[in-house]
Amino acid sequence: MTTNVLAIPLAQVTVVTGTNEDWIDSILYLVGPEPITPESSQFDLSGIEFQMEVRRNADDHEVILDASTKEKTLAIGPPPDFGYLLILIPYDEMKYLHPGEYVADITASADGYTRRVVLINLTIIEGVTK
């Protein structure tokens, strides 16, 4: 099966999440004539594996948090929502993270290729409700 891995555009997002919550976000990839509208077609992410690593800064060796489609902490939406890339980090992992500024990226792998598809500026805040 051939995938669309080489056609995925690079997205840059800013995320604020807390130590007292599940980190659940989604990125919807759409294709179609400009301007992109809700009626545009979803970009098919089927058959692509995704992996994310969070670090204090890009040069840091320590991985603060990792996620992947293999671990089911990243996912592709079920049909007909195969254009959604989902981030699904449970509270049980978030509660151990220290508040602060982090960087992350998500890579996509398929058909013998790997490419970076998402850059994330991540802020983790100390949740008030415990």
C-alpha positions in Angstrom: 0.0 0.0 0.0 1.4 3.4 -1.0 0.6 6.3 1.4 0.6 10.1 1.3 3.5 10.4 3.7 5.7 12.6 1.3 2.8 15.0 0.7 2.0 15.8 4.4 2.7 19.5 4.9 4.7 20.8 7.9 2.4 22.3 10.6 3.5 24.4 13.5 1.2 24.6 16.5 1.2 26.1 20.0 -0.3 24.0 22.8 -1.0 24.9 26.4 -2.1 21.9 28.6 -2.0 21.2 32.3 -0.6 18.6 34.7 -4.2 17.9 35.9 -5.8 16.9 32.6 -5.6 14.6 29.6 -3.7 16.2 26.7 -6.2 15.7 23.9 -5.7 17.7 20.7 -6.3 17.1 17.0 -4.8 18.4 13.8 -7.1 18.1 10.7 -5.3 17.9 7.3 -7.5 19.1 4.4 -6.9 19.3 0.7 -8.9 21.2 -1.9 -9.1 24.5 -3.7 -8.1 27.7 -1.8 -9.5 28.8 0.5 -9.7 25.6 2.5 -13.3 25.2 3.9 -15.1 22.6 5.9 -16.3 21.1 2.6 -12.7 20.4 1.6 -11.6 16.8 1.4 -9.6 15.2 4.2 -6.0 14.3 3.5 -5.7 10.5 3.9 -3.3 9.7 6.8 -4.1 5.9 6.6 -1.2 3.5 6.8 1.2 6.1 8.3 2.9 5.7 11.7 3.5 8.8 13.8 5.9 9.4 16.7 6.3 12.4 19.0 9.1 13.4 21.4 8.9 16.3 23.9 12.1 17.9 25.2 13.0 21.0 27.2 14.8 22.3 24.1 15.8 20.8 20.7 19.4 20.1 21.8 18.4 18.3 25.0 19.1 14.5 25.0 16.4 13.8 27.7 13.0 12.9 26.3 10.3 14.3 28.7 7.4 12.6 27.0 7.0 10.3 24.0 4.0 9.2 22.1 3.3 7.1 19.0 0.6 5.4 17.0 2.1 2.1 18.2 1.5 3.1 21.8 -1.9 4.5 20.9 -1.0 7.9 22.4 -1.1 9.2 18.8 -3.8 8.1 16.5 -5.4 8.6 13.1 -9.2 9.2 13.2 -11.3 6.3 12.2 -13.0 6.5 8.7 -14.4 8.8 7.6 -12.2 11.0 9.7 -8.9 9.6 8.4 -7.5 13.2 8.0 -7.3 13.8 11.8 -4.0 13.3 13.7 -4.9 12.9 17.3 -2.8 13.5 20.4 -4.1 11.4 23.3 -1.8 11.7 26.4 -3.7 10.5 29.5 -3.8 12.3 32.8 -1.8 9.4 34.4 1.2 10.6 32.3 0.6 14.3 32.5 0.4 14.5 36.3 4.1 13.6 36.6 5.4 16.3 34.2 6.9 19.5 35.5 5.3 22.8 34.4 7.4 24.7 31.9 8.1 25.5 28.3 8.9 22.6 26.0 9.4 21.8 22.3 8.2 18.8 20.4 7.9 17.4 17.0 5.9 14.6 15.3 7.4 12.5 12.6 5.5 10.4 10.0 6.9 7.1 8.7 5.7 5.0 5.8 6.9 3.5 2.5 10.5 3.7 3.7 10.4 7.4 4.4 10.4 9.4 7.6 9.6 13.1 7.7 8.8 15.7 10.3 5.2 16.9 10.0 4.4 18.9 13.1 6.5 21.3 15.2 5.0 22.1 18.7 5.7 24.9 21.1 4.3 23.3 24.3 3.5 25.0 27.6 2.6 22.7 30.5 1.0 24.6 33.4 0.5 23.4 37.0 -3.2 22.5 37.2 -5.1 24.1 40.1 -7.7 21.4 40.6 -6.0 18.2 41.9 
